[in-house]
Amino acid sequence: MSEAKSKKFKMSLTNQIMLATAAGIVFGLIVGPWCANLKVIGDIFLRLVQQCVVALIMSAVAVAVSNPENSGAGKMGLHTFKWIFIFTIISAVIGLFLGNIIQPGAGITFTVGEEVAASTIANASLSETLLGFVSTNVFGSMATSATVPCIVFSLFFGVATGIYTKQSGSTIIYDVIKGFNEVIMHIIKLVMNVAPIGIFCLLANVTGAIGIAVIFPMVKFLGALLLGVLIELFLYCVFVSVKCKINLFKMPKKFYKMSMIALTTTSSAITLPTKMEDMVTKFGVSRRIADFTGPITMAMNSSGGVTCYVLAILFMAQSSGVVLSGKELIMAILFSCLMCMGTIVVPGGVIITYTFLATSMGLAPESFIVLVGIDWFSGMFRTLNNVDVDVLLGLLVADKLGELDRDVYNEKKIVAYD
């Protein structure tokens, strides 16, 4: 009986973080400046996360590149990845535009620490910037959290591991890297157990210092993200309807079921079966295309995510009083796109993502904490965009390969998904 009760009343990490966010804001408003004493606890939590980020990113990239199960899928794969890349870049640019117009981070201020500022992308010539992509000592880059050269090294390491595996027939090196990646994942899961405490302390400190004003930037961020998602869906739907020669006005009804599941669960994985079935039975995409693009786009496409992450970088920069140069904005887009090439599947994964983005851009880690507390709402908008755009990508591929049945789309023909 007691075990059943404990399961019944167990609160998810997401709910714990949301509760900690609300409690931290209320506590900070009531107690005021004294909450500065709690900052050290929050800083310890941030450091526990930061210590894992470089190792996680490097091992994840190496595992993804060297995976012996990866195989090409000819034209279908080529067209899928082409449109994923195009839509991702467009979504990032839209996020950049809205972030600069709406200024979601204006109104609160965080201080950039010296050790973090040291990793900021310095003003340098193009040649110096390109040289900075390649490290002379990868261990030195890891020690200073210089993420770009670490990622470049991981790409080469992954390619070399893949070649070795193919030539030797042995997966021992791949297995070691994958095992290391899984260990880092377990460390992060352990750290996430104290995430609500860390977030409570950090938000109490911020709210105690600046008061109720902390809420307005959070609302502006969500508003900018929702606006970006709606703009993107409208533009992409119009483009696909024209290119595929299908009726734009039939789309909302066809999207309704999967969109509701995406909004209420904030999970692309849970929505996947419905999405794949509807691609075939409602949109007229062939079963072959749906079976390929459905899972691939779920893992690799995150047009909603990239908009969110670009906005998050601008939020962190604006709240830290940092003006990003043109080169830094380009790097912001690249980093955001990188974080969308496969999702970090650990509890509280958004904390890892934001920590990576803050460290890579040389911004105050504390500046993203207010965004973590509202990530459930951000996740609703991201997932809605991701799922619907996945279907649009499938339509483009099916049209290109001649596997789009317009009679099914126009409801003149009924097909079953079996």
NORZI-V533928 format. One record per residue. N is the residue number from 1. RES is the residue in one small letter. SS is DSSP state (h for helix, s for strand, l for the rest). Layout:
[[N;RES;SS] [N;RES;SS]]
This chain:
[[1;m;l] [2;s;h] [3;e;h] [4;a;h] [5;k;h] [6;s;h] [7;k;h] [8;k;h] [9;f;l] [10;k;l] [11;m;l] [12;s;l] [13;l;h] [14;t;h] [15;n;h] [16;q;h] [17;i;h] [18;m;h] [19;l;h] [20;a;h] [21;t;h] [22;a;h] [23;a;h] [24;g;h] [25;i;h] [26;v;h] [27;f;h] [28;g;h] [29;l;h] [30;i;h] [31;v;h] [32;g;h] [33;p;h] [34;w;h] [35;c;h] [36;a;h] [37;n;h] [38;l;h] [39;k;h] [40;v;h] [41;i;h] [42;g;h] [43;d;h] [44;i;h] [45;f;h] [46;l;h] [47;r;h] [48;l;h] [49;v;h] [50;q;h] [51;q;h] [52;c;h] [53;v;h] [54;v;h] [55;a;h] [56;l;h] [57;i;h] [58;m;h] [59;s;h] [60;a;h] [61;v;h] [62;a;h] [63;v;h] [64;a;h] [65;v;h] [66;s;h] [67;n;l] [68;p;l] [69;e;l] [70;n;l] [71;s;l] [72;g;l] [73;a;l] [74;g;h] [75;k;h] [76;m;h] [77;g;h] [78;l;h] [79;h;h] [80;t;h] [81;f;h] [82;k;h] [83;w;h] [84;i;h] [85;f;h] [86;i;h] [87;f;h] [88;t;h] [89;i;h] [90;i;h] [91;s;h] [92;a;h] [93;v;h] [94;i;h] [95;g;h] [96;l;h] [97;f;h] [98;l;h] [99;g;h] [100;n;h] [101;i;h] [102;i;h] [103;q;l] [104;p;l] [105;g;l] [106;a;l] [107;g;l] [108;i;l] [109;t;l] [110;f;l] [111;t;l] [112;v;l] [113;g;l] [114;e;h] [115;e;h] [116;v;h] [117;a;h] [118;a;l] [119;s;l] [120;t;l] [121;i;l] [122;a;l] [123;n;l] [124;a;l] [125;s;l] [126;l;h] [127;s;h] [128;e;h] [129;t;h] [130;l;h] [131;l;h] [132;g;h] [133;f;l] [134;v;l] [135;s;l] [136;t;l] [137;n;l] [138;v;h] [139;f;h] [140;g;h] [141;s;h] [142;m;h] [143;a;h] [144;t;l] [145;s;l] [146;a;l] [147;t;h] [148;v;h] [149;p;h] [150;c;h] [151;i;h] [152;v;h] [153;f;h] [154;s;h] [155;l;h] [156;f;h] [157;f;h] [158;g;h] [159;v;h] [160;a;h] [161;t;h] [162;g;h] [163;i;h] [164;y;h] [165;t;h] [166;k;h] [167;q;h] [168;s;h] [169;g;l] [170;s;l] [171;t;l] [172;i;h] [173;i;h] [174;y;h] [175;d;h] [176;v;h] [177;i;h] [178;k;h] [179;g;h] [180;f;h] [181;n;h] [182;e;h] [183;v;h] [184;i;h] [185;m;h] [186;h;h] [187;i;h] [188;i;h] [189;k;h] [190;l;h] [191;v;h] [192;m;h] [193;n;l] [194;v;l] [195;a;h] [196;p;h] [197;i;h] [198;g;h] [199;i;h] [200;f;h] [201;c;h] [202;l;h] [203;l;h] [204;a;h] [205;n;h] [206;v;h] [207;t;h] [208;g;h] [209;a;h] [210;i;h] [211;g;h] [212;i;h] [213;a;h] [214;v;h] [215;i;h] [216;f;h] [217;p;h] [218;m;h] [219;v;h] [220;k;h] [221;f;h] [222;l;h] [223;g;h] [224;a;h] [225;l;h] [226;l;h] [227;l;h] [228;g;h] [229;v;h] [230;l;h] [231;i;h] [232;e;h] [233;l;h] [234;f;h] [235;l;h] [236;y;h] [237;c;h] [238;v;h] [239;f;h] [240;v;h] [241;s;h] [242;v;h] [243;k;h] [244;c;h] [245;k;l] [246;i;l] [247;n;l] [248;l;h] [249;f;h] [250;k;h] [251;m;h] [252;p;h] [253;k;h] [254;k;h] [255;f;h] [256;y;h] [257;k;h] [258;m;h] [259;s;h] [260;m;h] [261;i;h] [262;a;h] [263;l;h] [264;t;h] [265;t;h] [266;t;l] [267;s;l] [268;s;h] [269;a;h] [270;i;h] [271;t;h] [272;l;h] [273;p;h] [274;t;h] [275;k;h] [276;m;h] [277;e;h] [278;d;h] [279;m;h] [280;v;h] [281;t;h] [282;k;l] [283;f;l] [284;g;l] [285;v;s] [286;s;l] [287;r;h] [288;r;h] [289;i;h] [290;a;h] [291;d;h] [292;f;h] [293;t;h] [294;g;h] [295;p;h] [296;i;h] [297;t;h] [298;m;h] [299;a;h] [300;m;h] [301;n;l] [302;s;l] [303;s;h] [304;g;h] [305;g;h] [306;v;h] [307;t;h] [308;c;h] [309;y;h] [310;v;h] [311;l;h] [312;a;h] [313;i;h] [314;l;h] [315;f;h] [316;m;h] [317;a;h] [318;q;h] [319;s;h] [320;s;l] [321;g;l] [322;v;l] [323;v;l] [324;l;l] [325;s;l] [326;g;h] [327;k;h] [328;e;h] [329;l;h] [330;i;h] [331;m;h] [332;a;h] [333;i;h] [334;l;h] [335;f;h] [336;s;h] [337;c;h] [338;l;h] [339;m;h] [340;c;h] [341;m;l] [342;g;l] [343;t;l] [344;i;l] [345;v;l] [346;v;l] [347;p;l] [348;g;l] [349;g;h] [350;v;h] [351;i;h] [352;i;h] [353;t;h] [354;y;h] [355;t;h] [356;f;h] [357;l;h] [358;a;h] [359;t;h] [360;s;h] [361;m;h] [362;g;l] [363;l;l] [364;a;l] [365;p;h] [366;e;h] [367;s;h] [368;f;h] [369;i;h] [370;v;h] [371;l;h] [372;v;h] [373;g;l] [374;i;l] [375;d;h] [376;w;h] [377;f;h] [378;s;h] [379;g;h] [380;m;h] [381;f;h] [382;r;h] [383;t;h] [384;l;h] [385;n;h] [386;n;h] [387;v;h] [388;d;h] [389;v;h] [390;d;h] [391;v;h] [392;l;h] [393;l;h] [394;g;h] [395;l;h] [396;l;h] [397;v;h] [398;a;h] [399;d;h] [400;k;h] [401;l;l] [402;g;l] [403;e;l] [404;l;s] [405;d;l] [406;r;h] [407;d;h] [408;v;h] [409;y;h] [410;n;l] [411;e;l] [412;k;l] [413;k;l] [414;i;l] [415;v;l] [416;a;l] [417;y;l] [418;d;l]]
